[in-house]
Amino acid sequence: MGLLLKVLIPLLGAALALYFYSAPGNFSEGECGRRKSCGSTARGAACAAHRGWKRWQSQSGREGRDREEPQGQRGAAGTGKSRGTRRGTASPEPCASSAEMLRGKRVIVTGASSGIGEQMAYHLARMEAHLLLTARTEARLQKVVERCLELGAASARYISGSMDSPSLPEEVLREAENTWGGLDMLILNHIGQSGFTFFSGDVGHVRKLMETNFVSYVALATAALPLLKESEGSIVVVSSIAGKIAGPFTAPYSATKFALDGFFSSLRQELIIDKVNVSITLCILGYINTESAVRAVSHVIPDTPSPKEECALEIIRAGALRRRELHYPAPAVGSMLLLRSLAPELLESLARSSYRLENVRRT
């Protein structure tokens, strides 16, 4: 074993260095010029936007505190929908190319009442996109829509409901088609509730979680594909490192995320075979400082979570640039994926030893 580690560790260090040196997250000015697939309108726009992204990223996190925020109006309360148009004089653009990337685009964001979904809605609002937001909590959605209009969204609406309802995906897409006449980007971000604990044998919970975390994603993507084919748009699937590497205490949740990877990775290849210009971006996320994630795992995992605001912006960026996968945070997720390929048992052992096992409750 000692000899094996002496050989493995230098190889792992060299592989990590190579991996991060060539990682797709490290964009350079010349990357767009090297992309041979930028002939289409959608891909060309993404490449044109690339050069301004860094500047937009540095300015977008200021929540508009150093600029005048245009005011919006919303529809009648209690209708389940809210819409508005910006009034007044628009503030200067942080960067023309980055603002144009998603300006006026029609975007659906699920799970948008809190966490990463809420932050994505705010970033898209600053880019002047048209937004249709969904989540379970209507009161919270109303506040997010109001904030999006204040930040400059071209329009903002919502539909509240639970994604385990078989009728909700069709309702959401029907609203998009009736309101906008099409769709440019579908961001699938919602999740059902699941604890961080030993598997209790509750098969019913697994079925329900699979309905919310997986089947509804398939249903929404299926309903959206005709509109996305017309616009040569994008599907962005927010997943997790738990869908690439199975760890303890997340068996039902991990199963749903592995299912997302399998389905959408297969669908991506079918679209390529059929020469359908709809991109699919799978977002592999680590530990993010959303309220739900911190509440679920902070007593077991001692790591510091990554910021949800930056994570949300990176997801939008990856979708706009039509990337195959996003790894965030890149160093942690990338190294785990690499170690899984080289030494999966070592990775599992390190993961188990890093948990505060005494704090894991059995249900």
C-alpha positions as CSV (number, residue, x, y, z in Angstrom):
1,M,0.0,0.0,0.0
2,G,2.9,2.4,0.8
3,L,4.5,1.8,-2.5
4,L,1.2,2.3,-4.3
5,L,0.7,5.7,-2.6
6,K,4.2,6.7,-3.5
7,V,3.4,6.1,-7.1
8,L,-0.2,7.4,-7.0
9,I,0.3,10.7,-5.3
10,P,2.8,12.2,-7.8
11,L,0.6,11.0,-10.7
12,L,-2.4,12.5,-9.0
13,G,-0.6,15.9,-8.6
14,A,0.5,15.9,-12.2
15,A,-3.0,15.0,-13.4
16,L,-4.6,17.7,-11.2
17,A,-2.1,20.3,-12.6
18,L,-3.0,19.3,-16.2
19,Y,-6.7,19.2,-15.4
20,F,-6.9,22.7,-14.0
21,Y,-4.5,24.2,-16.5
22,S,-6.8,23.1,-19.3
23,A,-10.2,23.3,-17.5
24,P,-13.0,24.8,-19.5
25,G,-13.8,27.3,-16.8
26,N,-10.6,29.2,-17.4
27,F,-11.5,31.2,-20.4
28,S,-9.0,33.2,-22.4
29,E,-9.5,36.0,-24.9
30,G,-8.6,33.7,-27.8
31,E,-11.1,30.9,-26.9
32,C,-14.0,32.2,-29.1
33,G,-11.7,32.5,-32.0
34,R,-10.8,28.8,-31.6
35,R,-14.5,27.7,-31.5
36,K,-15.4,26.1,-34.8
37,S,-19.0,25.7,-33.9
38,C,-19.9,29.4,-33.7
39,G,-21.5,29.6,-37.1
40,S,-25.1,29.5,-35.7
41,T,-26.8,32.6,-34.4
42,A,-27.1,31.2,-30.9
43,R,-23.5,30.0,-30.6
44,G,-22.1,33.1,-32.4
45,A,-23.9,35.3,-29.9
46,A,-22.5,33.3,-27.0
47,C,-18.9,33.7,-28.4
48,A,-19.4,37.5,-28.9
49,A,-20.6,37.8,-25.3
50,H,-17.6,35.9,-23.9
51,R,-15.1,38.8,-23.9
52,G,-17.3,41.0,-21.7
53,W,-18.2,38.4,-19.1
54,K,-15.5,39.0,-16.6
55,R,-16.3,42.7,-16.4
56,W,-20.0,42.0,-16.1
57,Q,-19.3,39.4,-13.3
58,S,-17.4,42.0,-11.3
59,Q,-20.2,44.6,-11.6
60,S,-23.3,42.4,-11.3
61,G,-22.7,41.5,-7.7
62,R,-23.2,45.0,-6.5
63,E,-27.0,44.5,-6.4
64,G,-27.4,47.8,-8.3
65,R,-26.3,49.9,-5.3
66,D,-24.2,52.3,-7.4
67,R,-26.7,52.8,-10.2
68,E,-30.3,54.0,-10.5
69,E,-32.7,51.1,-10.6
70,P,-35.6,51.3,-13.0
71,Q,-39.0,50.7,-11.4
72,G,-41.5,48.2,-12.6
73,Q,-45.2,47.5,-12.2
74,R,-46.8,44.2,-11.4
75,G,-50.2,42.7,-12.2
76,A,-53.1,42.3,-9.8
77,A,-52.4,40.3,-6.7
78,G,-53.8,36.9,-6.4
79,T,-53.8,36.0,-10.1
80,G,-50.8,33.7,-9.8
81,K,-49.0,35.8,-12.4
82,S,-47.2,39.1,-12.3
83,R,-45.9,41.1,-15.2
84,G,-44.4,44.5,-15.7
85,T,-42.4,46.7,-18.0
86,R,-39.6,49.0,-17.0
87,R,-40.2,52.7,-16.7
88,G,-37.9,55.6,-16.7
89,T,-34.4,56.0,-18.1
90,A,-32.3,52.8,-18.2
91,S,-28.9,53.0,-16.4
92,P,-25.6,52.6,-18.4
93,E,-24.8,49.0,-19.4
94,P,-21.9,47.4,-17.4
95,C,-20.6,45.9,-20.7
96,A,-22.4,46.0,-24.0
97,S,-21.5,42.5,-25.1
98,S,-22.4,40.8,-21.8
99,A,-25.7,42.7,-21.6
100,E,-26.6,41.8,-25.1
101,M,-26.0,38.1,-24.4
102,L,-29.3,37.6,-22.7
103,R,-31.1,40.9,-23.2
104,G,-34.6,40.3,-24.3
105,K,-34.2,36.5,-24.1
106,R,-37.2,34.5,-22.8
107,V,-36.1,32.5,-19.8
108,I,-37.9,30.1,-17.5
109,V,-36.3,29.5,-14.0
110,T,-37.7,26.8,-11.7
111,G,-37.1,26.8,-8.0
112,A,-36.8,30.6,-8.1
113,S,-38.2,31.6,-4.7
114,S,-34.9,31.2,-2.8
115,G,-31.3,30.1,-3.0
116,I,-29.6,29.7,-6.3
117,G,-32.8,30.1,-8.3
118,E,-33.6,33.4,-6.7
119,Q,-30.1,34.7,-7.4
120,M,-30.3,33.5,-11.0
121,A,-33.5,35.5,-11.4
122,Y,-31.8,38.6,-10.2
123,H,-28.8,38.2,-12.4
124,L,-31.0,37.7,-15.5
125,A,-33.1,40.7,-14.5
126,R,-30.0,42.9,-14.6
127,M,-29.4,41.5,-18.1
128,E,-32.9,42.6,-19.1
129,A,-34.3,39.2,-19.9
130,H,-37.9,38.2,-19.9
131,L,-38.6,36.0,-16.9
132,L,-41.1,33.3,-16.0
133,L,-40.4,32.0,-12.5
134,T,-41.8,28.9,-10.7
135,A,-41.7,27.6,-7.1
136,R,-44.0,26.3,-4.5
137,T,-44.3,29.4,-2.3
138,E,-46.4,32.1,-4.0
139,A,-45.8,34.9,-1.5
140,R,-42.1,34.5,-1.9
141,L,-42.3,34.4,-5.7
142,Q,-44.2,37.7,-5.7
143,K,-41.4,39.4,-3.8
144,V,-38.8,37.9,-6.2
145,V,-40.7,39.1,-9.2
146,E,-41.0,42.6,-7.8
147,R,-37.3,42.7,-7.2
148,C,-36.6,41.5,-10.7
149,L,-38.6,44.3,-12.1
150,E,-36.7,46.8,-10.0
151,L,-33.4,45.4,-11.2
152,G,-34.4,45.9,-14.9
153,A,-36.1,42.7,-16.1
154,A,-37.8,43.3,-19.5
155,S,-40.8,41.5,-17.9
156,A,-41.3,39.1,-15.0
157,R,-44.1,36.7,-14.2
158,Y,-44.6,33.7,-12.0
159,I,-46.5,30.5,-11.6
160,S,-46.6,28.8,-8.2
161,G,-47.1,25.1,-7.7
162,S,-45.4,21.9,-6.8
163,M,-43.4,20.1,-9.5
164,D,-44.7,16.7,-8.4
165,S,-48.0,17.8,-10.1
166,P,-48.2,16.1,-13.5
167,S,-50.0,19.1,-15.0
168,L,-47.6,21.9,-13.9
169,P,-44.9,21.4,-16.6
170,E,-47.5,21.8,-19.4
171,E,-49.0,24.8,-17.6
172,V,-45.6,26.6,-17.4
173,L,-44.8,26.0,-21.0
174,R,-48.3,27.0,-22.1
175,E,-47.8,30.3,-20.2
176,A,-44.5,30.9,-21.9
177,E,-45.9,30.3,-25.4
178,N,-49.0,32.4,-24.9
179,T,-47.1,35.3,-23.3
180,W,-43.9,35.3,-25.4
181,G,-44.6,33.2,-28.4
182,G,-41.5,31.1,-27.7
183,L,-38.7,30.3,-25.4
184,D,-34.9,30.8,-25.4
185,M,-33.6,29.2,-22.2
186,L,-35.0,26.7,-19.7
187,I,-33.2,26.5,-16.4
188,L,-34.2,23.5,-14.3
189,N,-33.3,24.1,-10.7
190,H,-36.0,22.9,-8.3
191,I,-35.6,20.1,-5.8
192,G,-37.7,18.2,-3.3
193,Q,-36.9,17.9,0.3
194,S,-34.6,15.1,1.5
195,G,-32.6,14.7,4.7
196,F,-28.9,14.1,5.1
197,T,-29.2,10.8,7.0
198,F,-29.0,7.1,6.8
199,F,-31.5,5.5,4.3
200,S,-34.5,4.5,6.4
201,G,-36.0,2.1,3.8
202,D,-38.8,4.6,2.9
203,V,-39.4,3.6,-0.7
204,G,-42.3,6.0,-0.9
205,H,-40.0,8.9,-0.2
206,V,-37.7,7.8,-3.0
207,R,-40.6,7.6,-5.5
208,K,-41.8,11.1,-4.5
209,L,-38.4,12.6,-4.7
210,M,-37.8,11.0,-8.1
211,E,-41.0,12.6,-9.3
212,T,-39.9,16.1,-8.3
213,N,-36.1,15.9,-8.9
214,F,-36.1,13.9,-12.1
215,V,-39.5,13.1,-13.8
216,S,-40.6,16.8,-13.7
217,Y,-37.3,17.8,-15.3
218,V,-37.9,15.4,-18.1
219,A,-41.5,16.6,-18.4
220,L,-40.5,20.3,-18.6
221,A,-37.7,19.6,-21.1
222,T,-40.0,17.6,-23.2
223,A,-42.7,20.3,-23.2
224,A,-40.1,23.0,-24.0
225,L,-38.2,21.2,-26.8
226,P,-40.5,22.4,-29.6
227,L,-40.1,26.0,-28.6
228,L,-36.4,25.6,-28.0
229,K,-35.9,24.0,-31.4
230,E,-37.4,27.0,-33.1
231,S,-35.2,29.5,-31.2
232,E,-32.1,27.2,-31.1
233,G,-32.2,27.7,-27.4
234,S,-30.7,26.1,-24.3
235,I,-31.6,23.7,-21.5
236,V,-29.7,24.2,-18.2
237,V,-29.9,21.4,-15.7
238,V,-28.8,22.2,-12.2
239,S,-27.4,19.0,-10.7
240,S,-24.9,18.1,-8.0
241,I,-21.6,16.3,-7.3
242,A,-23.9,13.7,-5.7
243,G,-25.0,12.8,-9.2
244,K,-21.4,12.0,-10.2
245,I,-20.1,10.5,-6.9
246,A,-22.3,8.6,-4.5
247,G,-21.6,9.4,-0.9
248,P,-23.3,8.3,2.3
249,F,-26.5,9.8,3.8
250,T,-27.8,11.0,0.4
251,A,-29.1,7.8,-1.2
252,P,-32.5,9.0,-2.5
253,Y,-31.2,12.4,-3.5
254,S,-28.1,11.0,-5.1
255,A,-30.3,8.6,-7.1
256,T,-32.3,11.4,-8.6
257,K,-29.2,13.3,-9.6
258,F,-27.6,10.3,-11.3
259,A,-30.8,9.9,-13.2
260,L,-30.5,13.5,-14.5
261,D,-27.0,12.9,-15.7
262,G,-28.0,9.8,-17.5
263,F,-31.1,11.2,-19.2
264,F,-29.8,14.5,-20.3
265,S,-26.4,13.3,-21.4
266,S,-28.2,10.7,-23.6
267,L,-30.7,13.3,-24.9
268,R,-27.8,15.7,-25.7
269,Q,-26.3,13.0,-28.0
270,E,-29.6,12.4,-29.7
271,L,-30.0,16.1,-30.5
272,I,-26.5,16.1,-32.0
273,I,-27.3,13.1,-34.1
274,D,-30.5,14.8,-35.3
275,K,-28.6,18.0,-35.9
276,V,-30.9,19.9,-33.6
277,N,-29.2,23.0,-32.3
278,V,-30.5,22.9,-28.7
279,S,-27.7,22.9,-26.1
280,I,-27.8,21.0,-22.8
281,T,-25.6,22.2,-19.9
282,L,-25.3,20.0,-16.9
283,C,-24.2,21.9,-13.8
284,I,-22.3,19.8,-11.2
285,L,-22.4,21.8,-8.0
286,G,-20.6,21.3,-4.7
287,Y,-21.6,22.6,-1.3
288,I,-23.3,26.0,-1.8
289,N,-24.4,28.4,0.9
290,T,-28.1,28.2,0.3
291,E,-30.3,28.1,3.4
292,S,-31.6,24.6,2.7
293,A,-28.1,23.1,2.1
294,V,-26.5,24.7,5.1
295,R,-29.4,23.6,7.3
296,A,-29.2,20.0,6.0
297,V,-25.5,19.3,6.2
298,S,-23.6,22.0,8.2
299,H,-23.7,19.8,11.3
300,V,-22.0,17.0,9.4
301,I,-19.8,18.6,6.8
302,P,-17.3,21.1,8.3
303,D,-16.4,22.7,4.9
304,T,-17.1,26.3,4.1
305,P,-19.8,26.5,1.4
306,S,-19.3,28.5,-1.8
307,P,-21.4,31.7,-2.4
308,K,-24.8,31.2,-4.1
309,E,-24.6,34.5,-5.9
310,E,-21.4,33.6,-7.7
311,C,-22.7,30.1,-8.3
312,A,-25.9,31.5,-9.9
313,L,-23.9,33.7,-12.2
314,E,-21.6,30.8,-13.3
315,I,-24.7,28.7,-14.1
316,I,-26.1,31.5,-16.4
317,R,-22.7,31.9,-18.0
318,A,-22.3,28.2,-18.7
319,G,-25.8,28.1,-20.3
320,A,-25.3,31.2,-22.4
321,L,-21.9,29.9,-23.7
322,R,-23.6,26.5,-24.4
323,R,-21.1,24.5,-22.4
324,R,-21.5,20.8,-21.9
325,E,-20.8,20.8,-18.2
326,L,-20.2,23.3,-15.4
327,H,-18.2,22.3,-12.3
328,Y,-18.6,24.7,-9.4
329,P,-16.6,25.4,-7.4
330,A,-14.2,24.1,-10.0
331,P,-11.2,23.2,-7.8
332,A,-13.2,21.1,-5.4
333,V,-15.5,19.4,-7.9
334,G,-12.8,18.9,-10.5
335,S,-10.4,17.3,-8.1
336,M,-13.1,15.0,-6.7
337,L,-14.1,13.8,-10.2
338,L,-10.5,13.2,-11.1
339,L,-9.8,11.3,-7.9
340,R,-12.9,9.2,-8.5
341,S,-11.4,8.1,-11.8
342,L,-8.0,7.3,-10.4
343,A,-8.7,6.0,-6.9
344,P,-12.5,5.7,-6.1
345,E,-12.0,3.7,-2.9
346,L,-9.5,6.3,-1.6
347,L,-12.0,9.1,-2.4
348,E,-14.8,7.3,-0.6
349,S,-12.5,6.8,2.4
350,L,-11.5,10.4,2.5
351,A,-15.1,11.5,2.3
352,R,-16.2,9.3,5.1
353,S,-13.4,10.4,7.3
354,S,-14.2,14.1,6.8
355,Y,-17.8,13.8,8.1
356,R,-18.8,14.4,11.7
357,L,-20.4,11.0,12.0
358,E,-21.5,11.5,15.5
359,N,-23.9,14.2,14.3
360,V,-25.7,12.0,11.7
361,R,-29.1,11.1,12.9
362,R,-31.0,7.9,12.1
363,T,-34.7,8.3,11.2
